[in-house]
Amino acid sequence: MQRIANRVTAALGKPSSVTFIIMLVIAWIIGNYSARRAGLISFEQFPFPNLEFFATIGALVVALLILTTQRHAEALAEKRAQLTLEIAMLSERKNTKIIALLEEQRRDNPLLESRVDREADEMGQISDSFQNLGKIEGAKLPKGTT
């Protein structure tokens, strides 16, 4: 159902669809005036209540399609953000392990100078992701931002 809604929304968003709808409305109006002038029975007369009804229903359907498509896109964006966060956390763990292994090799290798590197020691510690997330969520945003 979502794929159909996405396809219909994409099709309606093209300039050719707008042109088609405008031409259909013009044809409706000209057709009714021409039929009345020729003495034939026209669908309706000015102010074209049936045309107004169809346009209202069409606008409602298009609005609902757009809302559905936006909600779906928002859900996909949320999943992408979650995946990006998980990849970043995994990369951070891998980098931390690499730094810890390099520091261990530096300490154990008799050919390398043994020294204390506080920055490398800090970087070699795995950070608490949940604590960092709490800090991010608890941070106050400046006024006027969302």
CYANA upper distance limits for C-alpha pairs under 8 A (distance plus 0.5 A):
  1 MET  CA      5 ALA  CA      6.80
  2 GLN  CA      6 ASN  CA      6.59
  2 GLN  CA     68 THR  CA      8.24
  2 GLN  CA     69 THR  CA      8.04
  2 GLN  CA     72 HIS  CA      8.26
  3 ARG  CA      7 ARG  CA      6.62
  4 ILE  CA      8 VAL  CA      6.60
  5 ALA  CA      9 THR  CA      6.51
  5 ALA  CA     65 LEU  CA      6.44
  5 ALA  CA     68 THR  CA      7.77
  5 ALA  CA     69 THR  CA      7.22
  6 ASN  CA     10 ALA  CA      6.54
  6 ASN  CA     65 LEU  CA      8.21
  6 ASN  CA     69 THR  CA      6.33
  7 ARG  CA     11 ALA  CA      6.58
  8 VAL  CA     12 LEU  CA      6.56
  8 VAL  CA     65 LEU  CA      8.26
  9 THR  CA     13 GLY  CA      6.58
  9 THR  CA     62 VAL  CA      7.87
  9 THR  CA     65 LEU  CA      6.65
  9 THR  CA     66 ILE  CA      6.93
  9 THR  CA     69 THR  CA      7.90
 10 ALA  CA     14 LYS  CA      7.36
 11 ALA  CA     17 SER  CA      7.40
 12 LEU  CA     17 SER  CA      5.90
 12 LEU  CA     18 VAL  CA      7.76
 13 GLY  CA     17 SER  CA      7.43
 13 GLY  CA     18 VAL  CA      8.20
 14 LYS  CA     18 VAL  CA      7.37
 15 PRO  CA     19 THR  CA      6.70
 16 SER  CA     20 PHE  CA      6.54
 17 SER  CA     21 ILE  CA      6.68
 18 VAL  CA     22 ILE  CA      6.70
 19 THR  CA     23 MET  CA      6.57
 20 PHE  CA     24 LEU  CA      6.57
 21 ILE  CA     25 VAL  CA      6.78
 22 ILE  CA     26 ILE  CA      6.71
 23 MET  CA     27 ALA  CA      6.47
 24 LEU  CA     28 TRP  CA      6.59
 25 VAL  CA     29 ILE  CA      6.80
 25 VAL  CA     51 LEU  CA      8.20
 26 ILE  CA     30 ILE  CA      6.53
 27 ALA  CA     31 GLY  CA      6.10
 28 TRP  CA     32 ASN  CA      6.68
 28 TRP  CA     51 LEU  CA      8.35
 29 ILE  CA     33 TYR  CA      6.83
 29 ILE  CA     48 PHE  CA      8.48
 30 ILE  CA     34 SER  CA      6.38
 31 GLY  CA     35 ALA  CA      6.49
 31 GLY  CA     42 SER  CA      8.22
 32 ASN  CA     36 ARG  CA      6.75
 32 ASN  CA     42 SER  CA      5.51
 32 ASN  CA     43 PHE  CA      6.78
 32 ASN  CA     44 GLU  CA      7.09
 32 ASN  CA     45 GLN  CA      7.43
 33 TYR  CA     37 ARG  CA      6.73
 33 TYR  CA     42 SER  CA      8.02
 33 TYR  CA     45 GLN  CA      8.30
 34 SER  CA     38 ALA  CA      6.60
 35 ALA  CA     39 GLY  CA      6.73
 35 ALA  CA     40 LEU  CA      5.40
 35 ALA  CA     41 ILE  CA      6.70
 35 ALA  CA     42 SER  CA      5.86
 36 ARG  CA     40 LEU  CA      6.06
 36 ARG  CA     41 ILE  CA      6.82
 36 ARG  CA     42 SER  CA      6.27
 44 GLU  CA     48 PHE  CA      6.41
 44 GLU  CA     49 PRO  CA      8.10
 44 GLU  CA     50 ASN  CA      7.84
 48 PHE  CA     52 GLU  CA      6.82
 49 PRO  CA     53 PHE  CA      6.60
 50 ASN  CA     54 PHE  CA      6.69
 51 LEU  CA     55 ALA  CA      6.54
 52 GLU  CA     56 THR  CA      6.59
 53 PHE  CA     57 ILE  CA      6.74
 54 PHE  CA     58 GLY  CA      6.47
 55 ALA  CA     59 ALA  CA      6.53
 56 THR  CA     60 LEU  CA      6.69
 57 ILE  CA     61 VAL  CA      6.71
 58 GLY  CA     62 VAL  CA      6.62
 59 ALA  CA     63 ALA  CA      6.54
 60 LEU  CA     64 LEU  CA      6.71
 61 VAL  CA     65 LEU  CA      6.63
 62 VAL  CA     66 ILE  CA      6.63
 63 ALA  CA     67 LEU  CA      6.74
 64 LEU  CA     68 THR  CA      6.61
 65 LEU  CA     69 THR  CA      6.59
 66 ILE  CA     70 GLN  CA      6.56
 67 LEU  CA     71 ARG  CA      6.64
 68 THR  CA     72 HIS  CA      6.76
 69 THR  CA     73 ALA  CA      6.65
 70 GLN  CA     74 GLU  CA      6.52
 71 ARG  CA     75 ALA  CA      6.70
 72 HIS  CA     76 LEU  CA      6.80
 73 ALA  CA     77 ALA  CA      6.62
 74 GLU  CA     78 GLU  CA      6.68
 75 ALA  CA     79 LYS  CA      6.84
 76 LEU  CA     80 ARG  CA      6.68
 77 ALA  CA     81 ALA  CA      6.62
 78 GLU  CA     82 GLN  CA      6.71
 79 LYS  CA     83 LEU  CA      6.65
 80 ARG  CA     84 THR  CA      6.57
 81 ALA  CA     85 LEU  CA      6.68
 82 GLN  CA     86 GLU  CA      6.73
 83 LEU  CA     87 ILE  CA      6.64
 84 THR  CA     88 ALA  CA      6.61
 85 LEU  CA     89 MET  CA      6.65
 86 GLU  CA     90 LEU  CA      6.64
 87 ILE  CA     91 SER  CA      6.56
 88 ALA  CA     92 GLU  CA      6.58
 89 MET  CA     93 ARG  CA      6.79
 89 MET  CA    129 SER  CA      7.92
 90 LEU  CA     94 LYS  CA      6.74
 91 SER  CA     95 ASN  CA      6.55
 92 GLU  CA     96 THR  CA      6.54
 92 GLU  CA    126 ILE  CA      8.44
 93 ARG  CA     97 LYS  CA      6.70
 93 ARG  CA    126 ILE  CA      6.94
 94 LYS  CA     98 ILE  CA      6.73
 95 ASN  CA     99 ILE  CA      6.71
 96 THR  CA    100 ALA  CA      6.65
 96 THR  CA    123 MET  CA      6.73
 96 THR  CA    124 GLY  CA      5.29
 96 THR  CA    125 GLN  CA      6.90
 96 THR  CA    126 ILE  CA      6.68
 97 LYS  CA    101 LEU  CA      6.61
 97 LYS  CA    124 GLY  CA      7.11
 98 ILE  CA    102 LEU  CA      6.65
 98 ILE  CA    124 GLY  CA      8.43
 99 ILE  CA    103 GLU  CA      6.62
 99 ILE  CA    120 ALA  CA      7.39
 99 ILE  CA    123 MET  CA      7.45
 99 ILE  CA    124 GLY  CA      5.83
100 ALA  CA    104 GLU  CA      6.60
100 ALA  CA    120 ALA  CA      8.37
100 ALA  CA    121 ASP  CA      8.03
100 ALA  CA    124 GLY  CA      5.26
100 ALA  CA    125 GLN  CA      8.24
101 LEU  CA    105 GLN  CA      6.59
102 LEU  CA    106 ARG  CA      6.61
103 GLU  CA    107 ARG  CA      6.69
103 GLU  CA    120 ALA  CA      7.79
103 GLU  CA    121 ASP  CA      8.34
104 GLU  CA    108 ASP  CA      6.60
105 GLN  CA    109 ASN  CA      6.30
106 ARG  CA    112 LEU  CA      6.61
106 ARG  CA    113 GLU  CA      8.07
106 ARG  CA    114 SER  CA      7.41
107 ARG  CA    112 LEU  CA      8.14
107 ARG  CA    114 SER  CA      6.25
107 ARG  CA    115 ARG  CA      8.43
117 ASP  CA    121 ASP  CA      6.74
118 ARG  CA    122 GLU  CA      6.65
119 GLU  CA    123 MET  CA      6.62
120 ALA  CA    124 GLY  CA      6.42
121 ASP  CA    125 GLN  CA      7.18
127 SER  CA    132 ASN  CA      8.35
128 ASP  CA    132 ASN  CA      6.83
129 SER  CA    133 LEU  CA      6.54
130 PHE  CA    134 GLY  CA      6.63
131 GLN  CA    135 LYS  CA      6.83
132 ASN  CA    136 ILE  CA      6.76
133 LEU  CA    137 GLU  CA      6.61
134 GLY  CA    138 GLY  CA      6.36
135 LYS  CA    139 ALA  CA      6.51
141 LEU  CA    145 THR  CA      7.00
141 LEU  CA    146 THR  CA      7.80
